[in-house]
């Protein structure tokens, strides 16, 4: 039996590196996973990247097998609309899609709820060493859709809300791996992260993400100029995750203006929208 699932990427409202509290929102760009029951080992591949590290998706599939007390071989193949190490939560989306596709392949699609499935993906991400915080904020936004606020220190979902934004993304040519982020520098701006959390918990998501970006970009040694270019048209703009991508939100005309400016830069842009339904088995 084969299983197939897809999970959305996400943008950042609050980076969890400073305090352990994080917030993210799902966008309509996806990672798709296909899982087949075959062989005696768990083997992963990433479409278009034959040399890429597949530890994460293999760990996600193994986590499902362990949770259900199953054994046997699996072949996993993922395909992504978003670049790896771009700050758009591709790792969380890949783990989520793999978990759901593995459940489907095993005929156990309803064996656990979506929050529990997201926590399995977070467990796999920690085992694979691709995250510092555990990234439950990213994983929950991707799995559940909408905007989530979490305590990543104990993988606890604090709030979930639906947001309706047009979204613009600028993806520079370079990569930035979350596991390599300078945590000490980020922890120095914890008082600012506390302000961002208060704003997010008060529903002022767009303002929260802008303050997050203006604080975390320097801490992560990323430029603030892309954010200045997006203002004042964008309702909110931030470095996404540890970068190098930037995400702006607002109405249609605002995002058109922002993308016109960002398209003058090297790299590529994406125009998309927020996503409220989360990851799905197909």
C-alpha positions in Angstrom: 0.0 0.0 0.0 1.2 3.5 -0.8 0.6 6.7 1.0 0.7 10.3 -0.1 0.4 13.6 1.8 1.3 17.2 1.5 2.1 19.9 4.1 2.3 23.6 3.7 5.4 25.8 4.3 5.1 28.7 6.7 6.4 32.1 7.6 7.5 33.5 10.9 5.7 35.8 13.4 8.0 35.1 16.3 11.4 33.3 16.2 11.6 30.9 19.1 15.4 31.0 19.4 15.4 33.8 22.1 12.8 32.5 24.6 11.4 29.2 23.4 8.1 30.8 22.5 7.4 30.9 18.8 4.7 31.7 16.3 4.3 30.9 12.6 1.6 30.9 9.9 1.0 28.4 7.0 1.2 29.5 3.4 0.1 27.9 0.1 3.4 26.4 -0.9 3.9 22.7 -0.2 6.1 19.8 0.4 4.6 16.5 -0.8 5.7 13.0 0.5 5.0 9.6 -1.0 5.7 6.5 1.0 5.6 2.9 -0.2 5.8 -0.2 1.8 8.7 -2.1 0.3 12.1 -3.7 1.1 13.5 -4.2 4.6 15.0 -0.8 5.3 13.8 2.8 5.5 15.2 4.8 2.5 14.4 8.4 1.6 15.1 10.5 -1.5 14.4 14.2 -2.2 13.3 15.0 -5.7 15.8 17.1 -7.6 18.4 16.8 -4.9 20.0 13.3 -5.2 22.8 14.2 -2.8 20.6 15.8 -0.1 20.6 14.6 3.5 17.5 12.4 4.0 18.0 11.8 7.7 14.9 13.9 8.6 12.4 12.2 6.5 13.7 8.7 7.4 13.6 9.6 11.1 10.0 10.8 10.6 8.9 7.6 9.0 10.8 5.5 11.7 9.0 7.6 14.4 5.7 6.5 13.0 6.7 2.9 12.8 7.9 3.0 16.4 4.8 4.8 17.7 2.5 2.2 16.1 4.7 -0.8 16.9 5.1 -1.6 13.2 8.2 -3.0 11.4 9.2 -3.3 7.8 10.8 -1.4 5.0 9.7 1.9 3.5 10.6 4.0 0.5 10.0 7.8 1.0 10.2 10.4 -1.7 9.6 14.1 -1.1 9.1 17.0 -3.5 9.0 20.6 -2.5 7.7 24.0 -3.9 10.1 25.8 -1.5 13.9 25.7 -1.2 15.7 23.8 1.6 17.4 26.0 4.2 15.4 29.0 3.1 13.6 29.9 6.3 10.2 28.8 5.0 9.9 25.8 7.3 10.6 23.2 4.6 12.0 20.8 7.2 8.8 20.9 9.3 6.6 20.5 6.2 8.7 17.6 5.0 8.5 15.9 8.4 4.7 16.5 8.6 4.1 15.2 5.1 6.2 12.1 5.7 4.4 11.3 9.0 1.0 11.5 7.4 2.0 9.7 4.2 3.6 6.9 6.4 0.3 6.6 8.4 -1.6 6.4 5.2 0.7 3.7 3.7 0.3 1.7 6.9 -3.5 2.0 6.7 -3.5 3.9 9.9 -4.5 7.4 8.7 -6.7 8.0 11.8 -4.3 6.4 14.4 -3.4 9.8 15.9 -4.7 13.4 15.8 -2.9 16.1 13.9 -1.2 17.6 17.0 0.3 14.3 18.0 1.4 13.7 14.4 3.2 17.1 14.4 5.0 16.2 17.6 6.3 13.0 15.9 7.7 15.2 13.2 9.3 17.5 15.8 10.8 14.4 17.5 12.3 13.4 14.2 13.7 16.9 13.5 15.5 16.8 16.9 16.9 13.4 16.2 18.1 14.6 12.7 19.7 17.7 14.2 18.0 20.1 11.9 16.5 22.4 14.6 17.7 24.1 17.7 14.3 24.8 19.3 12.4 21.7 18.2 10.3 24.0 15.9 6.9 23.0 17.2 5.7 26.5 16.2 6.6 25.8 12.6 5.4 22.2 12.7 2.1 23.1 14.3 1.4 25.9 11.7 2.2 23.5 8.9 0.2 20.6 10.3 -2.8 22.5 11.5 -2.9 25.5 9.1 -3.5 29.1 10.2 -1.3 30.9 12.7 -0.1 29.2 15.8 1.7 30.3 19.0 3.6 27.7 20.9 5.9 27.0 23.8 8.6 25.0 22.1 10.3 24.0 25.4 7.5 21.5 26.0 5.8 21.3 22.5 2.7 23.0 23.8 0.2 24.7 21.5 -0.9 27.9 23.2 -3.2 29.5 20.5 -4.3 28.9 17.0 -6.0 31.5 14.8 -7.0 31.9 11.1 -5.4 34.8 9.2 -6.3 36.0 5.7 -3.3 37.7 4.0 -1.8 37.9 0.6 1.9 36.9 1.1 5.0 37.9 -0.7 8.3 36.0 -0.3 11.8 37.0 -1.4 14.3 34.0 -1.4 17.9 35.0 -1.8 20.3 32.6 -3.6 22.1 31.6 -0.4 21.0 29.2 2.3 20.9 29.4 6.1 20.6 26.3 8.1 18.6 26.6 11.3 20.8 24.3 13.3 23.8 26.6 12.6 22.1 29.7 14.0 23.9 31.7 16.7 21.6 31.0 19.7 23.6 33.2 22.1 23.1 36.3 19.9 19.4 35.6 19.7 19.0 35.1 23.4 20.4 38.6 24.0 17.3 40.0 22.4 14.9 38.0 24.6 13.3 41.2 26.0 12.3 42.2 22.5 11.0 38.7 21.8 8.8 39.0 24.9 7.2 42.1 23.4 6.6 40.3 20.2 5.0 37.5 22.1 2.7 39.9 23.9 1.7 41.5 20.6 1.0 38.2 19.0 -1.0 36.9 21.9 -3.0 40.2 21.7 -3.8 39.4 18.0 -1.5 42.1 16.6 0.2 39.6 14.4 1.5 41.8 11.6 3.0 44.3 14.0 4.6 41.5 16.0 6.2 40.0 12.9 7.7 43.3 11.8 9.3 43.9 15.3 10.5 40.3 15.2 12.2 40.8 11.9 13.9 44.1 12.9 15.3 42.4 16.0 16.2 39.0 14.7 17.7 39.9 11.4 20.7 41.8 13.0 21.0 39.0 15.7 21.2 36.5 12.9 23.5 38.7 10.8 21.0 39.1 8.0 20.2 42.5 6.4 17.2 44.6 7.5 17.0 46.5 4.1 14.5 44.1 2.5 12.1 44.8 5.4 12.6 48.6 5.0 11.8 48.1 1.3 8.5 46.4 2.2 7.3 49.2 4.5 5.0 51.0 4.9 2.9 49.1 2.3 3.1 45.7 3.9 1.0 45.2 7.0 3.9 43.1 8.4 7.3 41.9 7.2 10.0 39.7 8.8 13.0 37.6 8.2 11.5 34.1 8.1 13.0 31.7 10.6 16.8 32.1 10.6 16.6 33.3 7.0 17.7 34.0 4.4 14.1 34.5 3.1 11.8 37.4 4.0 8.1 37.3 4.1 5.6 40.2 3.8 1.9 40.1 4.4 -0.9 42.5 3.6 -3.6 43.1 1.0 -3.2 42.3 -2.7 -2.0 45.8 -3.9 0.5 46.1 -1.0 2.1 42.7 -1.8 2.3 43.6 -5.5 4.3 46.7 -4.6 6.6 44.8 -2.3 7.3 42.1 -4.8 8.0 44.8 -7.5 10.8 46.1 -5.2 12.1 42.6 -4.2 12.2 41.5 -7.8 15.1 43.9 -8.3 17.2 41.7 -6.0 19.0 38.5 -6.9 17.2 35.3 -6.1 13.5 34.8 -6.7 10.1 35.8 -5.4 6.9 34.0 -4.6 3.4 35.4 -4.5 1.1 33.3 -2.4 -1.6 33.4 0.4 -2.1 32.2 3.9 -3.3 28.6 4.3 -5.8 27.6 7.0 -6.4 23.9 6.5 -3.0 22.5 7.2 -1.5 19.2 6.1 -3.6 16.6 4.3 -3.5 13.0 3.2 -4.2 12.8 -0.5 
